[in-house]
Amino acid sequence: MMSRILQIGLVIALTGLLFGCSQKGSEKMRESINWDDRQVAINPEDSLIKGQTYLSVYSQIYSETEHQTHNLTVTVSMRNTNIDTIYITNAKYYNTHGKLVRTYFDHPILLNSMETLEIIIAEVDKEGGTGGNFIFDWAIPSHDSMPLFEAIMISTSGQQGLSFRTEGKRIR
């Protein structure tokens, strides 16, 4: 009887230790990017093509009725699919009603060859609502392809998981 109690206690202690370690590791991985550290100056003499991309994101989605929503974690990926470096010059996040929620950066940042940068919107951050939007401004050398903007939305609750993806559309 006593050894059974010790076994159960050991299992509980090890489980707590494992989950505690994995939470610390995942918190470390979620450190946000310091956009000011990534700021660069664009040479005005460079012949760059400028453009703008729209990306839809969902901090929440409806379930069953318009009165019940599920919160989602949003991962926004900004991808350079080129061998050359490119620039993202602005990243703005708007809510369902078109009101600016936040500007992530409003100065040029460099995206290195084949690099991906991410913006994470936590599941508890509901400011974007059911129809959040991003607008990205960018500049690329004339022979390069435009950056790729994608969003992955995910939520897990109990044994249920929900995820889907959106892709940016060039608007200018």
Number of C-alpha atoms within 10 A of each C-alpha: 6 6 8 9 10 11 12 11 12 12 12 11 11 12 12 12 11 10 11 11 12 12 11 10 11 10 10 10 9 11 9 10 13 10 13 13 8 13 17 13 10 15 8 7 6 10 11 18 13 16 17 19 20 18 20 21 31 27 26 25 15 12 10 7 7 8 7 10 15 16 21 26 22 25 18 24 17 20 20 26 19 18 12 15 17 27 25 24 21 18 19 17 21 21 21 18 12 12 13 16 16 14 13 15 18 16 18 22 21 19 21 17 14 14 15 16 13 16 16 16 19 14 16 11 14 18 19 24 20 21 16 23 22 23 19 23 20 21 21 22 16 12 10 16 14 23 26 16 23 19 22 18 22 18 16 13 8 5 5 7 9 11 12 11 15 15 16 20 15 16 11 9
